[in-house]
Amino acid sequence: MTGGTVAVLGKTGRNFAAGMSGGIAYVYDEDGQFASRCNTAMVSMEKVLTAAEQETAVPKAVWHRGQSDETQLKKLLEDHHRWTGSKRARDLLDNWSTSRAKFVKVFPNEYKRALGEIHAAKTAKTDAPAKAKKAVAAAK
């Protein structure tokens, strides 16, 4: 995966995320054993925070697709339910606060770094005209 987003609602096999360098996986960890099946050589595992928690705790520079994890995950589940009639997706949505807390965000380290660098480059590009204008004004 190079930038996509996936929600895994069932049990994973061992060595999940081996070689994962981009994108985000939200894994439903119903039995609390996912960490023992995840290969963390290239990824970190994070909690899926509420949108409000993420807003205060996580720099927007490293938000996948510029949206909160909660927003993206709920949309994936809603779409999955709408397209397939999935009872599991419906149950997870109906018990959202409990369900959300059992999801693990699998975030590739290199992807997180790249998101930060892309954000910094965009910020520098948009800040450059303002800095130039201030320099000209200061020189007068």
ROSERO-522443 format. One line per 4 residues: number of its first residue (from 1); their letters; for each residue z, x, y negated of C-alpha. Coordinates in pm, 1 decimal, decimal comma, always signed. Layout:
<marfis>
NUM) A) Z:X:Y ~ ...;
</marfis>
This chain:
<marfis>
1) MTGG) +0,0:+0,0:+0,0 ~ -96,8:+144,9:-337,0 ~ +30,0:-108,1:-587,7 ~ +61,4:-437,7:-410,1;
5) TVAV) +359,5:-659,7:-350,3 ~ +477,0:-796,7:-17,7 ~ +763,8:-1013,3:+101,8 ~ +873,7:-959,5:+460,8;
9) LGKT) +1061,0:-1262,9:+594,0 ~ +1109,5:-1149,8:+953,5 ~ +1269,2:-854,6:+1124,7 ~ +1096,2:-520,1:+1076,2;
13) GRNF) +1036,1:-253,3:+1334,4 ~ +1184,5:+91,9:+1308,0 ~ +1037,4:+343,4:+1063,8 ~ +950,2:+79,4:+801,9;
17) AAGM) +804,6:+237,5:+484,8 ~ +699,7:+563,8:+652,6 ~ +431,4:+700,7:+421,6 ~ +475,9:+422,2:+162,5;
21) SGGI) +378,5:+569,0:-173,9 ~ +304,7:+267,6:-391,8 ~ +373,4:-99,0:-440,3 ~ +689,0:-293,3:-366,9;
25) AYVY) +820,5:-454,3:-49,4 ~ +1090,1:-720,4:-60,5 ~ +1246,9:-735,1:+285,4 ~ +1473,1:-1019,7:+394,4;
29) DEDG) +1763,6:-841,7:+563,3 ~ +1924,6:-1134,5:+740,4 ~ +2127,6:-925,6:+986,3 ~ +2221,6:-647,7:+741,2;
33) QFAS) +2061,2:-385,0:+967,5 ~ +1741,4:-313,5:+774,5 ~ +1870,5:+21,4:+640,8 ~ +1880,9:+155,1:+995,8;
37) RCNT) +1512,5:+62,5:+1043,5 ~ +1382,9:+191,5:+708,4 ~ +1242,5:+542,1:+666,2 ~ +1382,3:+649,6:+328,3;
41) AMVS) +1196,9:+982,1:+309,2 ~ +970,9:+846,1:+33,1 ~ +1144,7:+527,6:-81,2 ~ +1471,8:+398,4:-213,5;
45) MEKV) +1628,6:+68,4:-120,6 ~ +1762,5:-145,0:-404,6 ~ +1923,2:-484,4:-446,6 ~ +1707,0:-764,9:-575,8;
49) LTAA) +1888,1:-848,3:-897,2 ~ +1871,2:-1172,6:-1087,3 ~ +1628,1:-1160,3:-1378,4 ~ +1921,5:-1145,5:-1622,0;
53) EQET) +2086,3:-858,0:-1433,5 ~ +1760,6:-665,0:-1417,6 ~ +1703,1:-720,5:-1788,6 ~ +2027,9:-540,5:-1872,3;
57) AVPK) +2037,9:-281,2:-1593,2 ~ +1681,9:-159,4:-1533,8 ~ +1449,3:-3,1:-1791,7 ~ +1135,3:-214,0:-1830,1;
61) AVWH) +934,2:+104,3:-1790,6 ~ +987,3:+83,6:-1413,1 ~ +938,7:-291,0:-1364,0 ~ +663,7:-357,6:-1109,9;
65) RGQS) +382,5:-545,7:-1285,0 ~ +608,4:-594,7:-1587,7 ~ +801,8:-879,8:-1423,9 ~ +1149,3:-909,3:-1280,7;
69) DETQ) +1185,1:-874,3:-906,1 ~ +1340,2:-1218,9:-883,6 ~ +1040,8:-1377,2:-1057,5 ~ +788,7:-1201,8:-834,7;
73) LKKL) +977,2:-1267,7:-512,2 ~ +1029,9:-1637,2:-586,9 ~ +659,7:-1673,6:-669,1 ~ +563,0:-1507,2:-340,5;
77) LEDH) +789,9:-1744,5:-147,7 ~ +671,8:-2050,8:-341,2 ~ +306,6:-1959,1:-282,4 ~ +370,5:-1887,5:+84,8;
81) HRWT) +539,4:-2224,8:+126,3 ~ +264,8:-2407,4:-64,1 ~ -18,2:-2241,5:+131,7 ~ +138,0:-2248,8:+479,0;
85) GSKR) +415,8:-2508,4:+477,7 ~ +657,2:-2234,9:+589,1 ~ +997,4:-2385,2:+666,1 ~ +1155,1:-2039,7:+636,7;
89) ARDL) +1022,1:-1992,1:+283,9 ~ +1145,7:-2340,7:+188,6 ~ +1493,7:-2268,3:+331,3 ~ +1514,0:-1938,7:+142,7;
93) LDNW) +1414,6:-2107,9:-183,0 ~ +1654,8:-2398,6:-127,3 ~ +1942,6:-2152,0:-87,0 ~ +1816,2:-1906,9:-345,3;
97) STSR) +2136,1:-1736,3:-465,3 ~ +2243,4:-1661,5:-107,5 ~ +1891,4:-1570,2:+3,2 ~ +1816,2:-1343,4:-292,6;
101) AKFV) +2127,0:-1137,6:-220,2 ~ +1996,7:-1064,6:+131,9 ~ +1662,8:-925,2:+14,1 ~ +1619,1:-550,4:-17,8;
105) KVFP) +1366,1:-403,0:-258,1 ~ +1183,1:-106,9:-105,7 ~ +1064,5:+104,7:-398,5 ~ +859,1:+423,1:-340,5;
109) NEYK) +1000,6:+714,7:-539,9 ~ +659,7:+837,4:-654,7 ~ +557,4:+488,8:-763,9 ~ +874,7:+457,1:-972,7;
113) RALG) +802,5:+794,9:-1134,4 ~ +439,4:+695,7:-1200,6 ~ +541,9:+364,9:-1361,2 ~ +772,0:+556,4:-1596,8;
117) EIHA) +498,9:+803,5:-1686,6 ~ +242,1:+529,3:-1747,8 ~ +488,4:+347,8:-1973,0 ~ +566,7:+670,1:-2164,7;
121) AKTA) +195,7:+741,7:-2215,8 ~ +130,7:+388,8:-2343,1 ~ +431,2:+409,3:-2575,1 ~ +317,8:+747,4:-2711,0;
125) KTDA) -31,8:+611,2:-2769,6 ~ +91,0:+305,4:-2961,3 ~ +350,7:+508,3:-3153,2 ~ +101,1:+777,0:-3263,3;
129) PAKA) -55,9:+577,8:-3553,3 ~ +286,4:+485,5:-3691,6 ~ +405,6:+846,9:-3670,7 ~ +88,4:+968,5:-3843,8;
133) KKAV) +133,7:+712,9:-4122,3 ~ +496,9:+824,8:-4173,8 ~ +389,2:+1191,2:-4182,7 ~ +125,5:+1117,6:-4446,8;
137) AAAK) +376,3:+920,0:-4654,9 ~ +633,0:+1200,7:-4626,0 ~ +376,2:+1458,8:-4734,2 ~ +301,6:+1272,9:-5059,2;
</marfis>
